[in-house]
C-alpha cells in the first residue's frame, strides 16, 4: 500500500547525506532547499540563520520562492512565525486561517497556503529556522514532522561544524603569520 507522505526514507537519506557532505553552509543550504522542494513536491523551502545583533532571520538559502517573497522585508525573530516558548515546530496548516504570520499579504500573493517552521538549534539555543512552504493546505503527518525535526537538528550540527572549522582555520592562519617556521 502506497503512502502519501511527502518525505520517505529514501528521500530523507538523500537530503541528510547532502547535509553531511557539504563543503560550506551556503552550498549546503542551497542543495538542501533544492532537494526538499523537488523530492517533497512542495512550493518552496528556506533555511534562515539568526543575526544576533539585529534579532532578524537572515536567509541562508531558498528554493521555489520568488525574489519578491524572499526580499519581503526584515523577518523579526519575535514577529515572524511565532515559535512556541520552548521552541517547538510551528505548523500552519492553512495560512488563510492563521494570525501567526508577519507578512500574511505576501504569503497570499506568493500562493503559500501552508508553512512548517522548525527551529534550528545549537546547544539548546535557536540559531535559525527551516521552513517548508506548500501551495495547498497540508496536514503534516507525525512521520513527516519527525523527519523534518531531525533534519533541522542535522542542519544545526552542520552549521556548528562550519563555525568551528572557520575558527580553526582563522587560528591556523594567525599562527602561520606569527610563526611560519613552526609549521
Secondary structure as UniProt FT lines:
FT   HELIX           9..21
FT   HELIX           25..40
FT   STRAND          44..51
FT   TURN            52..55
FT   STRAND          56..63
FT   HELIX           67..70
FT   STRAND          75..76
FT   TURN            77..79
FT   TURN            85..86
FT   STRAND          90..92
FT   HELIX           95..97
FT   HELIX           104..110
FT   STRAND          114..122
FT   TURN            123..124
FT   STRAND          125..134
FT   HELIX           142..178
FT   HELIX           180..182
//
